[in-house]
Amino acid sequence: MERSHVTTSTASLRDIDKANMLGAIAQLPAHLRDGFARASDARTLVERTWPRESHAGSATPRTLVVCGMGGSGVGADLLPAVFDTNAPVVAVKGYDLPAWVSDEDRVVCVSYSGNTAETLRCFEVAMQRSVVAAVITSGGKLGELARERDLPVVEIPGGLQPRAAVGLLFGALAGIAEALNVVDRDVASIIEDAASGAQLIIDSNADLDGGTEPPALMYARDLKDSTIVVCGASESVAVAHRWKAQLNENSKVPAFASSYPELDHNELVGWTRARETGGRWSLIELVPPNVDAALMARMDITRELIGDALQASLRFEPLSATRAGALFELLVLGDYISAYLALASGIDPSPVERIESLKQRLAGR
Ligand code: F6R
């Protein structure tokens, strides 16, 4: 992040951010800690949902199934990227649980609003199979139904956009995973590592009034008016999906996530005629923690081969020594770049009117 542009009108960018998305991003370290603490309060109740004696003394469910959509589903992807888990974590982003989910598995339903149709449907199915470990929500129907049935509810504060509550939701999910022994090593200190990685990016990008533009705003300007493909590899694939969603919802631009090395076996060829589609394209690469030399060489060659098709080509390599720190560094950078891309285009990052309108129209049927 070497460039330095003199600030022109950064103060007016703040005026566009009516619901203070920038403020919510800066809260992420505090949110991680708060979410984790809230789950610890529910720990005894969650442990009761996995009675070891009824499962031949097994300390851990066979799988942890996490149901949640959009901003509430992100934690399901991040959990196995950040932690070494004792059981597979399966993300369900839809209306139903897989047929194999049974008494040997445990399900966590996550919905910030508590009113998302798909997650409510999964909750009902999980209830019928008696496999619910907990719900994470700020309230809504999900909170109400879980409480009626005396199930553990990790209640997180409302008033945010669901995607801006990622720290609260992820911290809470990590706490539930710990209570179920799906994660067991140094969980509290890994949450601290994540918070430190996030803080590193916040420290250099939150200040719009410091005389020079934050690096994330400069990167956002490079990406303006293009369709963005965000590529991760191994653990950073989960973060690439978060970037894609943040670019969609904050910046209101088309963006897609992809992953190395798979993309070298198909998309590499598809880029050949990208310019003929008439649009402008940009590529973002998120280097995973502890990247190996073969993967870096692959990324270098790929970039050379497709460079002609691109408006901007950005690669981000985290500085944090820990896996959690590195992943949250990348995640928060995406939060800032997507929010600044909105603001630099005169758009308020917070509202997602189309999602609201779709939900209303579906509810009216
Ligand atoms: C909006 C957002 C959306 C929602 C999604 C599910 O900020 O992030 O992706 O997360 O529509 O709604 P909830 O999270 O309330 O279950």
Residues whose N, C-alpha, C, O or C-beta is under 5 A from the ligand:
A	BS01	F6R	M69 G70 G71 S72 V110 S111 Y112 S113 G114 T116 Q161 P162 R163
